[in-house]
């Protein structure tokens, strides 16, 4: 089993089968795994104000309710996911 020590060592996969075959022969280094865990700290949190169209906010809240989530938490999750996507594109 080969150990992946850097994120850059993971190739872009054409499909899920190629990815599955890669992970059959590779594993993530424990330090890499530990370093990727983000534990939020309430001291890191900053309050901001956003203005939304009332209909948009209503739709967001409705989606959150169907997922049994707080709408603000769901929005933070969406933003975090999008931020990761943008960073990967760079």
C-alpha positions in Angstrom: 0.0 0.0 0.0 1.4 3.4 -1.0 1.0 6.4 1.3 -0.2 9.7 -0.1 1.7 12.4 1.9 0.6 15.5 -0.1 -2.7 16.4 -1.6 -1.0 17.1 -4.9 -0.2 13.4 -5.2 -3.9 12.6 -5.8 -4.6 12.7 -9.5 -7.8 14.0 -11.2 -9.9 11.0 -11.9 -11.8 10.4 -15.2 -14.5 8.4 -13.4 -15.4 6.6 -10.1 -13.9 3.3 -11.2 -10.5 4.9 -11.8 -10.7 6.6 -8.4 -11.7 3.3 -6.7 -8.7 1.5 -8.3 -6.4 4.3 -7.1 -7.6 4.0 -3.5 -7.2 0.2 -3.6 -3.5 0.7 -3.8 -3.1 4.0 -1.8 -3.9 5.4 1.6 -3.7 8.9 3.1 -0.9 9.7 5.5 -2.2 10.1 9.1 -0.6 13.6 9.3 -2.4 14.6 6.1 -5.7 13.4 7.5 -5.2 15.2 10.8 -4.2 18.4 9.1 -7.4 18.4 7.0 -9.8 18.4 10.0 -11.1 21.9 10.8 -12.5 22.3 14.2 -14.5 25.5 14.3 -13.8 27.8 17.2 -16.6 30.2 18.2 -13.9 32.9 18.7 -13.1 32.7 15.0 -16.7 33.6 14.1 -17.6 37.1 12.8 -21.1 38.4 12.5 -22.0 39.9 9.1 -25.2 41.3 7.6 -26.6 40.2 4.3 -29.7 41.5 2.6 -31.8 39.0 0.7 -34.9 39.2 -1.4 -37.7 37.9 0.9 -38.7 35.3 -1.5 -35.2 33.9 -1.8 -34.8 33.8 2.0 -38.1 32.0 2.2 -37.0 29.4 -0.3 -33.7 28.9 1.6 -35.6 28.4 4.9 -37.9 26.0 3.3 -35.0 23.9 1.9 -33.3 24.0 5.4 -36.5 22.8 7.1 -36.8 19.8 4.7 -33.2 18.8 5.7 -33.9 19.5 9.4 -31.2 22.1 9.5 -30.9 25.7 10.7 -31.0 27.8 7.6 -28.0 29.9 8.7 -25.9 26.7 9.2 -27.0 25.4 5.9 -26.0 28.6 4.2 -22.5 28.5 5.9 -22.2 24.9 4.6 -23.1 26.0 1.1 -20.6 28.8 1.2 -17.8 26.5 2.6 -18.5 24.0 -0.2 -18.4 26.7 -2.9 -15.2 28.2 -1.4 -13.5 24.8 -1.6 -14.6 24.4 -5.3 -13.2 27.8 -6.1 -9.9 27.1 -4.4 -9.6 23.8 -6.3 -10.1 25.6 -9.6 -7.1 27.9 -9.0 
